[in-house]
Amino acid sequence: MTDLDLTRFEALSFDCYGTLIDWEAGIADVLAPWASEQGLDLTTEELLLAYADNEAAVAREKPTLLYPDVLATAFRRTGDKLGHVVNDEWAGRLGHSVPNWPAFPDSAEALARLAAHYKLIVLSNVHRTGFAASNTLLRGDFAAVITAEDVGAYKPAENHFRALETLRAELGVHHAALLHVAQSLFHDHAPAKREGLASVWINRRHDRPGWGATPEPSDEWSYQMEFISMSEFADAVDKAFAG
């Protein structure tokens, strides 16, 4: 990990779910009552761990499937893995839950502060309507939003980042002036490294062991700076620009 001159960047690209929106809380809000109904004595972390690889597998196998269907299919596979059926009602409940997922408390305020210094771009593994609902919480002034629905694939596939490369050229931003900001080493920092992008790790799980709803990365990853929250990152940016 190295220090960056944060003033040399002109645009920030963000992962949304896990970084700005608390997707683990949103997923757990459905998985936990289902597990209770099934009589499963599992912690939230154990449920997220059981779920993580299933979502990644569905996204990899069916890259054009809309995110609500990815969620529903991954939930059914998780039930199979745990030896309990996930019926259509429960699968649909998770599939349509994205608009109910909470924003992290610091996200909206941090985005507003960062927008004073950079163009803001979203690279998200959800569908357009799902992100639109989430942005009512974030209130982000984004120059562009790139979703899985737009590119026909899910991160860590290269599609989002290739679309980002085209977009940053259209915005007049040099490759070296684009900084990727994300929580997931698996979904974001590994492909950012492949694409030669500098990145900042927002380590939302700094106070919890394990990987949660995100698979452990198998590809090589890196990042240049680490912060435990968006507000801490925004503080560092404000300080850098203040000189």
C-alpha positions in Angstrom: 0.0 0.0 0.0 1.3 3.4 -0.9 0.2 7.0 -0.4 -1.5 8.8 -3.3 -1.6 12.4 -4.2 -5.4 12.6 -4.1 -5.4 16.0 -5.9 -4.1 14.4 -9.1 -7.4 12.6 -9.8 -10.2 14.1 -11.7 -12.8 11.3 -11.4 -13.8 8.6 -8.9 -15.5 5.4 -9.9 -17.4 3.6 -7.2 -18.6 0.2 -6.4 -22.0 0.9 -4.8 -23.2 -2.2 -3.0 -20.9 -2.9 -0.1 -19.2 0.5 -0.4 -22.1 3.0 -0.4 -25.1 0.7 0.3 -25.0 -1.9 3.0 -25.8 -5.0 0.9 -24.9 -7.4 3.6 -27.5 -5.9 5.9 -30.1 -6.0 3.1 -29.4 -9.7 2.3 -29.3 -10.7 5.9 -32.7 -9.0 6.5 -34.2 -11.7 4.2 -31.9 -14.7 4.9 -32.1 -14.5 8.7 -35.9 -14.8 9.0 -35.9 -17.5 6.4 -33.3 -19.4 8.4 -35.3 -18.9 11.6 -38.5 -20.3 9.9 -36.5 -23.3 8.8 -35.2 -23.9 12.3 -31.6 -23.3 11.3 -29.3 -22.2 14.1 -26.9 -20.0 12.1 -25.4 -16.6 12.7 -25.7 -13.8 10.2 -22.1 -14.2 9.3 -22.6 -18.0 8.7 -25.6 -17.2 6.4 -23.6 -14.7 4.4 -20.8 -17.1 4.0 -23.1 -19.8 2.8 -24.6 -17.3 0.3 -21.5 -15.6 -1.1 -20.2 -18.2 -3.5 -23.7 -18.9 -4.8 -24.3 -15.4 -6.0 -20.9 -15.2 -7.6 -21.5 -18.5 -9.4 -24.9 -17.5 -10.7 -23.5 -14.1 -11.9 -20.6 -15.9 -13.7 -22.8 -18.6 -15.3 -25.7 -16.3 -16.3 -24.1 -12.9 -17.0 -27.2 -11.4 -18.7 -29.6 -12.4 -16.0 -31.1 -9.3 -14.3 -29.9 -8.9 -10.7 -33.3 -9.7 -9.0 -33.1 -13.1 -10.7 -29.5 -13.5 -9.7 -30.5 -12.9 -6.1 -33.4 -15.3 -6.2 -31.4 -18.1 -7.9 -28.5 -17.7 -5.5 -30.9 -17.9 -2.6 -32.4 -21.1 -3.9 -28.9 -22.6 -4.3 -28.0 -21.5 -0.8 -31.0 -23.3 0.5 -30.0 -26.4 -1.3 -26.5 -26.1 0.2 -28.0 -25.9 3.6 -30.5 -28.7 3.0 -33.6 -26.6 3.1 -35.9 -25.5 0.3 -36.2 -21.8 -0.6 -39.7 -21.4 -2.0 -40.8 -18.9 -4.6 -42.1 -16.4 -2.0 -38.8 -16.3 -0.2 -36.7 -16.2 -3.4 -38.8 -13.3 -4.7 -38.5 -11.5 -1.4 -34.7 -11.4 -1.7 -34.9 -10.8 -5.5 -37.0 -7.6 -5.0 -35.2 -6.4 -1.8 -32.6 -4.1 -3.4 -34.7 -0.9 -2.9 -35.0 -1.7 0.8 -31.2 -2.1 1.3 -29.9 0.7 3.6 -27.2 3.2 2.8 -24.3 3.4 5.1 -24.9 6.4 7.4 -21.9 8.3 6.0 -22.4 7.7 2.2 -24.6 10.6 1.1 -22.6 13.2 3.0 -19.3 11.8 1.8 -20.5 11.7 -1.8 -21.6 15.4 -1.6 -18.2 16.4 -0.3 -16.3 14.4 -2.9 -18.4 15.8 -5.7 -16.8 19.2 -5.0 -13.5 17.8 -6.2 -14.2 15.0 -8.7 -16.6 13.7 -11.3 -18.4 10.7 -9.7 -19.2 7.4 -11.6 -20.9 4.3 -10.4 -19.9 0.7 -11.5 -22.6 -1.5 -10.1 -23.5 -5.2 -10.2 -27.3 -4.4 -10.0 -30.0 -3.4 -12.5 -30.9 0.1 -13.5 -34.1 0.3 -11.5 -32.4 -1.1 -8.4 -29.7 1.5 -8.5 -32.2 4.3 -9.1 -34.0 3.3 -5.9 -30.7 3.2 -4.0 -29.8 6.6 -5.2 -32.8 8.1 -3.6 -30.9 7.4 -0.4 -27.4 8.4 -1.7 -28.6 11.5 -3.5 -25.4 11.2 -5.6 -24.7 13.7 -8.4 -23.2 11.1 -10.7 -21.7 11.9 -14.1 -22.6 8.3 -15.2 -23.9 5.0 -13.9 -22.7 1.7 -15.4 -24.8 -1.3 -14.3 -24.6 -5.0 -14.9 -27.8 -4.6 -17.0 -25.9 -2.1 -19.2 -22.8 -4.3 -19.9 -24.4 -7.7 -19.8 -22.0 -9.1 -17.2 -21.2 -8.9 -13.5 -17.9 -7.9 -11.9 -15.3 -9.2 -11.6 -15.7 -9.7 -15.3 -14.0 -7.1 -17.4 -17.1 -5.6 -19.0 -17.7 -2.8 -16.4 -14.1 -1.7 -16.6 -14.0 -1.7 -20.4 -17.2 0.4 -20.4 -15.5 2.7 -17.8 -12.5 3.1 -20.1 -14.7 4.2 -22.9 -16.6 6.6 -20.6 -13.6 8.2 -19.0 -12.3 9.1 -22.5 -15.7 10.6 -23.4 -15.5 12.7 -20.2 -12.0 13.9 -21.1 -10.4 12.1 -18.1 -7.0 10.6 -18.5 -6.6 7.0 -17.4 -4.1 8.0 -14.7 -6.6 10.6 -13.4 -9.3 8.0 -12.6 -9.4 6.4 -9.1 -11.5 3.4 -8.3 -13.1 3.3 -4.8 -14.6 0.1 -3.5 -15.0 -2.4 -0.7 -14.8 -5.7 -2.5 -11.4 -7.1 -3.2 -13.0 -9.9 -5.3 -15.4 -7.8 -7.4 -13.4 -4.6 -7.7 -9.8 -4.4 -6.7 -8.7 -7.5 -8.6 -10.2 -6.3 -11.9 -9.0 -2.8 -11.2 -5.5 -4.1 -10.9 -5.9 -6.0 -14.2 -7.0 -2.8 -15.9 -4.1 -0.8 -14.4 -6.4 1.5 -12.3 -5.3 3.0 -9.0 -7.8 2.1 -6.2 -8.8 2.9 -2.7 -10.1 0.2 -0.4 -13.1 1.2 1.8 -12.7 -1.6 4.4 -16.3 -1.7 5.7 -15.7 -5.0 7.3 -12.6 -3.8 9.3 -14.2 -4.8 12.6 -15.4 -8.3 11.5 -13.4 -11.4 10.5 -14.0 -13.3 7.3 -15.4 -12.2 3.9 -19.1 -11.9 4.5 -21.2 -11.9 1.4 -18.1 -11.5 -0.8 -16.1 -14.5 -2.0 -12.4 -14.6 -1.0 -10.5 -13.3 -4.1 -8.5 -15.9 -6.0 -7.0 -13.4 -8.5 -4.2 -11.0 -7.7 -5.5 -7.7 -6.2 -4.0 -4.5 -4.9 -5.0 -1.1 -3.6 -3.0 2.1 -2.9 -4.8 3.5 0.1 -7.2 2.0 2.8 -9.9 3.7 4.8 -12.5 2.2 7.1 -15.4 4.4 5.9 -16.4 6.8 3.2 -16.3 9.7 5.7 -12.7 8.9 6.5 -11.8 8.9 2.8 -13.7 12.2 2.3 -11.7 13.7 5.2 -8.5 12.7 3.5 -9.6 14.2 0.2 -10.6 17.5 1.8 -7.3 17.7 3.7 -5.4 17.0 0.5 -7.2 19.8 -1.5 -6.8 22.2 1.4 -3.1 21.9 1.0 
